[in-house]
Amino acid sequence: MPDLLSKPEREQLERLETSIEQWQAQIQEELAFNAEGDENPQPVDLAYTERFRETAQRLSSQVHKETPPDLHPEALAEIRGHLIDGLEAINQLDEERPLDSVDAFLVHAEAVRHIVRDALDGQPNGTESEARDLIQSITEQLPGVTKKELGDLLGIGERQIQRLAKEEGRTPSRRLRLVARLIALLWRAWTPQGVVAWFFRERVDLEGKAPIDVIDDPEFERDLMRAAIRGRAQHGS
């Protein structure tokens, strides 16, 4: 499991997401302006598409430079793949249908934004080097969940949870880190009880097993993270 992103890296990702959103809004506004008017709509000429190509290349360069290297390798590979495919789309621009290339790049830019957002949402509060911080993060995100329910998720007893919440300098277990990350992905889309229930439901994408059944198996770690992302998306987050 990669280390928790530092505060500057998180802020860097937040700025990057904002830049992508602002760029998308600007492009959509320009496209809407060109399409205004039922009788004499303004065509999208090659001069516009050439400007779009230049700004798209600058955005791609910005994404490449501002993506923290500590991001999970799979997320980094996905971002680079979308940048490559997006640039290929605009470099193979069809003069007869220039908007097809614009639309294709916008799709890849939105995919990158989603990866960035997933990376930010998958970061629990505090630091992963302190068990106390992760316990605090989980209890803040899941108000009303009992110590018994939390213990079932973490595989420990209620008294141990109380000790972990107080002790300074205690290194968290792999399971605590993973549970904290899964909750960080889910809590905005589900009620606290819904998040807890998610861990106990069997899932096709986990070979018919419930998350709690594979939580201690490192081979299922990425599958669990993907399942949480999908679970959040299904609830409109």
Long-range contacts (C-beta under 8 A, 24 or more apart in sequence): 1-174, 1-177, 1-178, 1-181, 1-221, 2-70, 2-71, 2-72, 2-73, 3-70, 3-128, 4-123, 4-124, 4-127, 4-128, 4-129, 5-68, 5-70, 5-71, 5-119, 5-123, 6-70, 9-68, 9-70, 10-120, 10-123, 12-66, 12-68, 13-66, 13-67, 13-68, 13-71, 13-116, 13-119, 13-120, 14-120, 15-66, 16-62, 16-63, 16-66, 16-67, 16-116, 17-113, 17-116, 17-117, 17-120, 19-59, 19-62, 20-59, 20-63, 20-109, 20-112, 20-113, 20-116, 21-113, 23-55, 23-59, 23-109, 24-106, 24-109, 24-110, 24-113, 27-52, 27-102, 27-106, 31-99, 31-102, 44-98, 44-99, 44-102, 46-95, 46-98, 48-98, 49-90, 49-93, 49-98, 49-101, 49-102, 52-90, 52-102, 52-105, 53-90, 53-91, 53-93, 56-86, 56-87, 56-90, 56-105, 56-109, 57-87, 57-90, 59-109, 60-86, 60-87, 63-112, 67-116, 71-119, 72-119, 74-222, 75-115, 75-118, 75-119, 78-111, 78-115, 79-112, 79-115, 79-116, 82-108, 82-109, 82-111, 82-112, 82-115, 83-108, 83-112, 118-185, 118-229, 121-184, 121-185, 121-188, 121-232, 122-181, 122-184, 122-185, 122-225, 122-228, 122-229, 123-181, 123-184, 124-180, 124-181, 124-183, 124-184, 125-184, 128-172, 128-177, 128-180, 129-171, 129-172, 130-168, 130-169, 130-170, 130-172, 131-164, 131-167, 131-170, 131-171, 131-172, 131-173, 131-176, 132-164, 132-165, 132-166, 132-167, 132-168, 132-170, 134-172, 134-176, 134-177, 134-180, 135-161, 135-164, 135-165, 135-176, 136-165, 137-180, 137-183, 137-184, 138-179, 138-180, 138-183, 139-165, 141-183, 141-184, 141-187, 141-192, 141-195, 142-183, 142-187, 142-192, 142-195, 142-196, 143-192, 144-192, 144-193, 145-192, 145-193, 145-195, 145-196, 149-196, 152-212, 153-179, 153-196, 153-199, 153-212, 154-179, 155-215, 155-216, 174-218, 175-215, 175-216, 178-215, 178-221, 178-224, 179-215, 181-225, 182-211, 182-224, 182-225, 182-228, 185-225, 185-228, 185-229, 185-231, 185-232, 186-228, 186-231, 186-232, 188-232, 188-237, 189-231, 189-232, 189-233, 189-235, 189-236, 189-237, 190-231, 190-232, 190-235, 198-228, 198-231, 203-227, 205-230
